[in-house]
Amino acid sequence: MTSAIILAGGLGTRLRSAVPDLPKPMAPIAGRPFLAYQLDYWIGQGVDRFVLSVGYRHEAIVGYFGASYRSVGLEYSVEQEPLGTGGGLLLALDQLDSPQPFLLLNGDTYFEVDLAALTQWHQQKGSEWTFALFRCSQAGRYMGMTVDDDARVTQLQSGTGQPGRLANGGVYLVSPDAARGSRWTAGDKLSLEDDLVPALFEGGRRLYGLECAGAFIDIGIPEDYRRAPSLLAA
């Protein structure tokens, strides 16, 4: 069984002008929620269990998808108050009971990553947290990442990614012990990129990156949301 946690609990404030009444993952793309395209892709890659970390307007997500989608089980980890992406992950982890690596996905990002290749890379490197990376075309929007010749992460640059440089694409393969092995516990408020990942990096955890050339879009701002149909519904 391959499990995935989707971080779908954000407030979506930057997208509010274009999608005022829905959580970001429910933003309509050619008549279907963005989350449906994400689920379609990862089911096609072999994921057969999803835990959706939800918060803001979570009733819209639960009401639309229910307990399964395309015969694949969906479970929900509900934040009663905003916990941030890192806090949402730690809360959702309580619903995973396997020591096997799990897929972690940003709920507002669509990134075509070959799961088999990512899994092989994770195993080959003895990685505890593997990042799917892409070549950034915008300065300052994504976490820039530097890797050495063995692909181990040697530098994190939160919010300072430069055009042409490798950046975090919001798709991760994570060993559960690494995600749990921090100073935070379920219920704490924290950011994935600004708190949890830097703490793991500074603690000497084995973090690796794999550059992936697949299609990428982040619908977090209206400009990219408006061009999403040309990629997802083509």
N, C-alpha and C positions, 0 to 999 in steps of 0.2 A: 504493500500500500504506500502510495506517495501522498503525503499531506501538504497542504498549503495554508498559510495564514495570510489573509488579505487585510491590510490596514485601511479600513473604510470608515473611520470615526471622526475625521476632521470636519471643521466648521466650513471650510471652503469659502473664506471671506473674499479672496481675490476673484473668485468666479461668481460672486453673488449678483453682480450686475447683469450677467447673462443667464444665470440659472438661480433665480431668487428664492425658490421655495423647496429645493431638494438638496440632499447631501450630494457631494460631487460624484460618487460612483453611480448615482441614478441620473446624471445629466443625460438627456436624450441625444442620441446620435442616429440620425436617419430613422427615428421612430422607435429605437430600442435603447435601453440604459447602457451607458458605457460599461458597467460591470458585466453585462451579458457578453460583450465582445471579449472581455478579459477571461471570463470563465470558459467561453468557447475555445479560446486559444490554448489554455492550460489543460483543459480536458483532452484536447487533441494531442497534448504532449505527454499524457499519461497520468495526470493528477486525478485521484479518485476520492479525495476527501478535502473539504474546505472548511476552515474556521474563519468566519468573517468578524473582524474586530470592528464593532459599530458603536456609535454614540449619537451624534447630532442627527435628529430626524430618522432614527434607526427604524421606526415603524414603517417608513416607506420602503426600505430594503427588505425587511422581514415580510411585509405584506405582499410584495411583488414576487419574491423568489420562494418563500416558504422553506420547507425542510429539505428540498432537493431541487436539482436543476439538471435536466437531461439524464435522469436516473443516478446522478452523483449526489451524495449526501452533503448538505450544508448545515453547519452549526454556527451559533452566534455567541460571541463574547461581548456583552453589553456594558459599556462604560456608563455608570450612573452620573458621573461628572467628567469633564474633559481631562484625560490623563496624558495627552500627547502621544506621539507615535511610539516612543519607547515604552511608555506606561501601558498603552494598548497592547503592545506585543507581550509584555510580561503577564498581563491579565489573561490573554488568550492562551498562553503557554500552558496554563492549568488544564486545558482541554486536550493536550497532546500527551499520550502516555507511552510513546515509543522512543527509544534511544536513537532511531534513525534520523539522519538529516531531514529537515523540512524546508519547503520553499516558502520564502517570505516575499510578499508583493506589496508595493504601494498601490493604494486603491484608485489613484488618479493617473497612473502611468501604464501605458501599453508598450511593451518591449518584447519583440520576437526573439526569444532566447531558446536555443536548443537545450532542453532539459537533460537529455542523455549526455551531451557534451559537458554541460555544467557539472553534472554529477561525477562524470569521469575525472574532470579536472580537480574537483573537490577531493576525491579519493586519492588521486595521484599525488597531489601536493600535501596530503595529510592536513588539509585545511580545516579550521574550525568555523570560519565564516568566509564564504566566497561571494564576491561582488561581480555581477555582470556589468561591464563597463562599456561606454560608448564614447565616440569622439564628439566633444561638446562644440556646438556652433554659437553659443551665447556666453558672454562673460558674466560671471557673478551669479548665475541662476542655480547652478548645481554644485555639489561637493566635488571638487577636483581631487584626483587621487594619483599618487606616484607609486609605481611598482618597480622592483629591481629585476635583474635578468631572470630570476626564478619566478617572477610574477607575485612575489610577496609584497604586500602593501608597506611602503616605507614613509609615506607622508599623506596626511589628510588635510584638505584645504576647504573647510566649510564655507560655502557661498562665494568662493573665489575662483571657480573653474574658469579657465580661459579658452577661447576658441581654438580648436585643434588639439586640446589636451584631453586626456582621459578623464571621464567623470562618472559618478555613480548613477546607474540607470534605474535604481529602484526595484531590482530583482536580485534576490539573495538566496544562497543555499546555506543553511545554518545548522550546526550541530547543537542540539538542545542544551547540552552542558555549558556551551559557551554563552548562549543567550541567558541562561540562569546564573552564570558565574560572575555576577557583578554585585556591587554593594546595594543595589536596589531590589525590591521585592514587589510582588503583585499589589496594586493599589497605589504605588508611588507615581508621581507625575514627572515625566522626563521626555526628552526628545531622543529619537533614535540616532540622528546624525550628529547632534550637538552634545549629547551626554553619553549614551550607551556605547556607541561605536568608538568614540575617542577613549573612553575608559578601558574598553577591551584592548585597544591598540596600545595604550600606555601600560597595560598590565602584561604585555608580551604575548597575547593570544595570537594564534596563527591565522592571520587574515591575508587572503589572496584575491587577486582579480583576474578576470578573463574578459578580454576585449571581444565584443560581439557586434556583428555587422548588421543585425536584423533591424527591421523598421522600429522606430521609436517615436512616441508622442506622449507629452505630458499635458493634460487638459486643465492644469491648474490656473491658467490665465485665459481670459476671453479670446485673445487672438489665436491661441493654439486650439482652443475648444472649437472655434468656428472652422478650422481646417481639418478637424478630426474625421468628418465624413469622407473626405477624399482618400483617407488611408484605410479606415475601418469598414466602410460600406461600399467600397469600389467594386 
